[in-house]
Amino acid sequence: MKVHVDLNRCESNGLCVLTAPEVFELDGDQRLHYEEFPDEELWPDVEDAARNCPVQAITITRSTEGDVSGQP
């Protein structure tokens, strides 16, 4: 799984940080940092974070399944 966040779209509201704190983090300036290749056990939380992002800034790609963008 590869995670990508469109930082131009991201509003740093922190829902992803609450959902998957091992993968997403806001720094002191409210800039988002994230793990591009999270461990497999974190995938369900990352998928929830992508699905619940209010601006749909998180995209998940799996090499065997293509794009799983959190879009309904």
DAQUI-V373310 format. One record per residue. N is the residue number from 1. PHI is phi in whole degrees, 0 to 359 (NA if undefined). NEAR is the number of other ideal C-beta (glycine too) atoms within 10 Angstrom. Layout:
((N,PHI,NEAR) (N,PHI,NEAR))
This chain:
((1,NA,17) (2,238,11) (3,253,22) (4,227,15) (5,242,19) (6,284,12) (7,291,12) (8,285,6) (9,269,11) (10,301,18) (11,254,12) (12,54,14) (13,281,15) (14,87,14) (15,298,16) (16,294,27) (17,295,17) (18,291,11) (19,279,20) (20,221,24) (21,294,13) (22,285,12) (23,249,22) (24,245,25) (25,210,15) (26,260,15) (27,274,9) (28,299,5) (29,264,6) (30,63,10) (31,266,11) (32,276,19) (33,237,12) (34,208,19) (35,275,14) (36,289,10) (37,233,8) (38,289,19) (39,297,11) (40,303,7) (41,293,8) (42,269,17) (43,305,17) (44,301,11) (45,293,17) (46,294,25) (47,297,17) (48,297,15) (49,299,25) (50,296,23) (51,296,16) (52,265,14) (53,296,23) (54,296,8) (55,248,11) (56,52,15) (57,271,20) (58,259,28) (59,240,17) (60,245,20) (61,235,13) (62,240,11) (63,299,7) (64,270,4) (65,239,9) (66,79,8) (67,280,11) (68,234,16) (69,278,15) (70,77,18) (71,284,9) (72,295,5))
